[in-house]
Amino acid sequence: MKDNADCELYLVNVSEDDPDAIWVMELWRSAEAHTNSLKDPAAIALIQQARPLIAAIEPVKLRPVGGKGF
């Protein structure tokens, strides 16, 4: 993600209550930019590698309105 200018933010978090739970937060310039990123061969390979470790995906759509670094 560091090479993709359309990815504004990419954070990987671990749960303090469940050491096996990981939360990933992404902020994209647009929904289209996110969709296009999923067509990248490197992204596809990374998702396939991680798929056995993913128990669930719970997308939450938010609209940022401000804050530090935004």
C-alpha positions in Angstrom: 0.0 0.0 0.0 2.9 2.4 0.6 3.4 2.7 -3.2 -0.3 3.3 -4.0 -0.9 7.1 -3.9 -4.7 6.5 -3.8 -4.4 4.8 -0.4 -4.5 7.7 2.1 -4.2 5.5 5.2 -3.5 1.9 6.0 -3.3 0.7 9.6 -2.9 -2.7 11.0 -4.1 -3.1 14.6 -4.1 -5.9 17.1 -6.8 -6.3 19.7 -5.8 -5.9 23.3 -8.6 -8.3 24.3 -7.9 -11.0 21.7 -4.3 -11.5 20.6 -5.5 -13.5 17.6 -7.7 -10.6 16.3 -6.3 -8.1 13.8 -8.1 -5.1 12.5 -7.1 -3.4 9.3 -8.3 0.1 8.5 -7.9 1.6 5.1 -8.8 5.1 3.8 -9.0 5.4 0.0 -9.4 8.5 -2.2 -12.5 7.0 -3.6 -14.4 3.7 -3.8 -13.2 3.3 -7.4 -9.6 3.6 -6.3 -10.1 0.8 -3.8 -11.8 -1.3 -6.4 -8.9 -0.7 -8.8 -6.4 -1.6 -6.1 -7.9 -5.1 -5.9 -7.1 -5.7 -9.5 -3.3 -5.3 -8.8 -1.5 -8.7 -9.2 0.5 -8.0 -6.0 -2.6 -7.2 -4.0 -4.3 -10.4 -5.3 -1.3 -12.5 -4.3 -1.3 -11.0 -0.8 -5.0 -11.5 -0.3 -4.7 -15.1 -1.4 -1.8 -15.6 1.0 -3.8 -14.1 3.9 -7.1 -15.7 3.1 -6.6 -18.8 5.3 -6.0 -16.5 8.3 -9.1 -14.4 7.7 -12.1 -15.6 9.8 -14.4 -12.7 8.8 -14.4 -9.5 6.9 -16.7 -6.8 8.3 -16.5 -3.7 6.1 -17.6 -0.5 7.6 -18.1 2.5 5.3 -17.3 5.8 6.8 -17.0 9.3 5.4 -14.1 11.2 7.0 -14.9 14.8 7.8 -11.7 16.0 9.4 -9.1 15.4 12.0 -5.3 15.4 12.5 -3.4 14.4 9.4 -6.5 14.7 7.2 
